[in-house]
Amino acid sequence: MASNRMQTVLFEELEQECLNTVRYIEALKASRLSRNQKEDILGDLSASITHLRIKTELFDKYFEELS
């Protein structure tokens, strides 16, 4: 079923982005980060959060179509 496959892909992508976000948060907890390292990690974290927003919007649209 295409809808089951689509759901699986959406969940996998959401899971991966959540894991990325957690990794960036954990990286920021390191005690010895240079200013450049912090800026890089914060940039990556910001991008990851944006991707999470997009993924959740896709979920909303997908589930609305199923209703």
Buried (B, 14 or more C-beta within 10 A) or exposed (E): EEEEEBBEEBEEBBEEBBEBBEBBEEBBEEEEBEEEEEEBBEEBBEBBBEBBEEBEEBBEEBEEEEE
